[in-house]
Amino acid sequence: MKNKNLYLSIVLLFSILSYTASGQTKIVNKAFDAGEKLTYDLYFKYGIINVRAGKATLNTEATNYDYKDAYKLTLNATTGGLVRSMYSIEDTLISYMDKDLVPLLFTKGADEGKDYTRERQIYKYNNGTTSIRTIRYRNGELSFDENITTDRCTYDMISILAFARTLNYSKMQRGDNTQVQFITGKRLVNMYIRYLGTSSMKVNNGETYEALELSLMILDKAFADQEEAMRVWITNDENRIPLQIDSKLKIGSTRAILKDLSGLKNPL
């Protein structure tokens, strides 16, 4: 009997350690699945200039990463026409996450104007600690290659969007915040996903949806100054489809408005 109790205790302890071995919270994802494809019209704003500039896509694929079933989320934004001759944008952001939406790898290739950057963030998990190797090249020159460790859940620019789609907004009041940790370059910063209420939004496929409005706010180390990284509108249904994404560039800003959608996990 003693041996049996000891065996059960060891199994229980192993189970607990297995659950906490990752420094990242496992997420139940009811919003999206592999096969989802979203297309956006892209607009560019700089000063008084506010014109349609190109297109963006956000695709979710099933893949395998480090012998694990995973999602590959790819956001691509490209300018064209007159805007491209003024200020070209060719950005590709890719995030690999496991089926519990735990980040595994983030890559970014950004060609904006005359500058181009390449970034890679590699996540490793061990005994409740997250280790992130973050690398950046700018215009072909190494900017940094560092390892960052943390015991908190940490998200990149794409996985944070996936995380935001899984939150329960039904119990939130306008102005409520969900705090998460966000990695930008070689810095870990605090981010609030701020719920700003609901509204009706007509997008470029001609449909009008009830939308949840979110502001993704980055806070500095003093928790005083705030900078809005993105403003996002998502459908107020189980899919939580991003309808519009506003984001800043080094010069000006972009707005992506939904044009087409397919491969949804849930009926609209």
N, C-alpha and C positions, 0 to 999 in steps of 0.2 A: 504493500500500500504506500509506504514511504517513497519507494522508487517511482511509483506511478505518479504521486503528487509532485515529486521532484521533476519528473519528465514533463508534466503539464505546466509547471512553473517555468521551465526552460522554454517550452513552446510559446507560452504567453509572452515571456520577455522578448523572445526573438520576433514575435509578431509586432510588439510595440516598437522595437528598434527598427524593424523594417518600415513601419509607417512613418517614423520620425527621422529616418536616415536622410531623407530629402529635406533641405531647408525651405522647400517650396510647398505651398498649400495645394492640395489636389482639388480640382474644380469639377463639379458635375455640369457637363455641357449639354444643354437641351436646345441650344440656339442654332447651331450649324453643324455641317458634316462635310466630308470630302465630296467634291462634285459641285459645290456652290461656286457660281461665277457671277460676279457683279461688274458692270461696266459703267463708267462715269464720264460725263462731259467735264472737261477741266477748264477753269477760268483763271486768268492771271490779273492781279491788281497791283499797280504801282503808281502812287500819286493819283492823278485824275484818270489814269488809264485803267480800264476795267473791261476786258474783252475775253471772248471765248478763245482758248489757247491750244486745246488739244484734247487728249483723252487719258483716262486712268482706268486700270483694272485691278480688281482684288479677287484672286482665285484661291480656292482651298483644294488641296490634293492629298490623297493618301500616299504615304511613303514609309520608308524604313530608315531609322537613324540609330546608329550604334546598336544594332540588333533589336531595336524596339519599334513597334508600330507607332507611327507618328503622323501628325499633320504638317503639311508644308503650305504656309500662307504667303502669297506673293503679291505685293503691291507694286505696280508699275505705273509711272506717270511720264508722259511725253508731250512736249509742246510741238506745234506745227505752224505752218503758214507765216504770217507777218510777225507774230510774237516770237517765233523761233529765230528769225533774223535779228530781232532786238535782244532777246534774252532766252537762250535755249535751255531746256530742262529735259534731262533723261535720267530719271531716278528709278532704281529698282531696290526694293526692300523685301527681304525674305526672312521669315521666322519659322523655325522648326520647333514644334511642341509635341509632347507625348499626348496620349488620348485623355489624360487628366489635365491638359493645358499647362503642363510644367514646361517652361522654356528650356530648350536644348542648345539652339544655335541661332544667332541673328547675323545677317549680313546686309550691308548697305553699299550700293554703288550710286553715287550722286554726281552727275555732270550738270553743273549749273553755271551758265555764263562761261567764263574762262577757267573756272576752278573745277577740279574733280577730286572726289574723296572716295576712299575704299575703307570700309569698316568691317570688323568681325568681332563678335562677342560669343565666346564658347563657355557654356555653363557645365559645371561639374558639382555633384552633390555627394556629401559624405558626413554621416553622423550629425545631421542637423545643420551643417554648414554649407553654404553656397559659395563656390569659387568661380569667378568669372575672369577669363583672360580676355582683355579688350585691346584691340589693335586698330590703329588708324594710319593710313597713308594719305597724304594730301599732295596732289600734283606730283605723284611719284616718289615723294620723300616721306620717310617714316616720321610720323608725329609722336607716337607713343606705342609701347607694347608693355602692358602692365597686368598684374594679377590683383584682383580685388576680392576680398572675402567678406561675407556677411551672414548673419543668422536669420535674416528676414526675407520674405517673399519679394522677388525682384523681377521686373518686367521691362521689355524693350518697346520700341515704337509700334511694333505690330502686335506682339502678344498682349500689350495693354488694351488694344482695341478688342481683341478676343475676350479678355477678362471682363471688360466693361459690358459686353453683350450678355454675360451670364448673371449679372447682379439682379437682385429682386427689388425693382423700383416701386412696386405696388404699396410698400409700407413706408416709402420715403416722402418727406415734405420738401417743398421747394427750398433750396439752399443747403440741404443735407449733403454731407461729404463722406466719401469712402476713401480712406487713406491707404496708399500703397507705396512701395519703394520702386523707383524708376532709375534706370541707368542711362545716362547721356554722356557719350564719350568715355572718359575715365572717371566720371563722378557718379556717386550714388546720391540721389536727391529724393525728397519726399514729394509725392504727388497726391493731389486730391482729385477724385472723380466727383465733380459737383453736379448734383441733380438740379436742373433749372425749370422743371415742370413740363407740361405737355402743350402741344400746339398742332394745328393741321398744316401739312406741308405738301405742296404740289411739286413733283419732280419732273425730270425731262422725258419720262415715258408717258406723260400725260395723266398719270394717276395721282390722287391725293390720299395721303396716309396720315393717320394719327401718329404723332412723333413724340419721343422723349428727347429733350434737349439736355446735353451734357457739356460741361466745361472741364477740360483736363488741365489742372493748374499745377505748375511746378513751384515748389517753395524752396527758398535758399536755406542754408544751414541755421540761420537765426530764426527761421519760421516767421519772418516778418514780410519781406517783399515777395510778391507773387507774380508769376509770368504765365500767361495762358499759352500752353503748347499747342492745343487743338480745341476747336469747338465742333462737336459732333451731334448730329440728329439721327436717332435710330427709331425703327418702327416700334410702336407700342403693341407688340404681339410676341409670340414665342420665338420668332426668328431674330428679332432685334437687328434687322438689316440696317447697316449704315446708309442713310438717305443722302446726307450731305456732310462733308468733312472740310473744315476751314483750317488751314495751317500756314505758318509763317515760313518765309525763305530768308536767305541773307539779304536779298533785295525783293521787297514787295511780299505778296502772299498769294496763295492759291485757294481755290474753292472747287471741290469735286461734287457734282450733283448727279444722282443716280439716273442712268439712261436705260439700262437693261439688266435683267436678273434671271437666273435659272439655277436649277439644282438645289432648291431650298429644302431644308430638313422638315419644315412644317408648312401646312397650308397657310396662305395669307388670310 
